[in-house]
Amino acid sequence: MPLPPDLSKPIFALMPHLADRIMQGLCTYCSLGLDEFRDELSAKEYSISGMCQSCQDKTFGVNEEELEEGAPW
C-alpha cells in the first residue's frame, strides 16, 4: 500500500472529511475502500490526491488498448 497523502496540507484543513476518509483507508472521491493500484505512477497519485484506481481512471482517462498492451508508464 502506498503512503497516504500528507494530512498537513491546507486542503485537509479546509475539507476535514477528506482527511477522515484517508485515515479510514477510503478514496477521497468516491468514499469506497482502496483496491490495488495498477502501477507505481497510480500509487504515487494516491499519495497526492487520495484517489483510488477507479477514480483516477475516471478523472485522467484510461486507454483500454494501452492496458491490454501494457501501459508505457
Buried (B, 14 or more C-beta within 10 A) or exposed (E): EBEBBEBEEEBBEEEEEBBBBBEEEBBBBEBEEBEEBBEEEBBEBBEEBBBBBBBBBEEEEBEEEEEEEEBEE
